[in-house]
Amino acid sequence: MSSGRIELFQGMLATDPSNTTVRYGLANELFKAARYEEAIEEYARYLREADDQGAGYGKLAQALEHCQRTEEAREAYQRGIEAATRHGHPGMAQDFRQSLDDLA
């Protein structure tokens, strides 16, 4: 099922590569399919192009953790804390702080 959704999102991005919502959707589908390196690439591109409120950084950090890229995961969580705080999401920021503590 996931590969069909991945292809769907890829097709939509082929026609509109600047659609950050679709890019985030593709990254999430890649993550669900355990295609973490590809998900990392898509999350990173999404985050370069969108004003994320924090969740994208959290998903990026989780994908990085799956790839044992701990230092990069820490950076992603920290950026997620900053974004969540900036956008008024204290609960999300606290969740990311806990995830950072768990990485230590």
Buried (B, 14 or more C-beta within 10 A) or exposed (E): EEEEBBEBBBEBBEEEEEBBEBBBBBBBBBBEBEBBEBBBBBBBBBBEBEEBBBBBBBBBBBBBBBEEBEEBBBBBBBBBBBBBBEBEBEEBBEBBBEBBEEEE
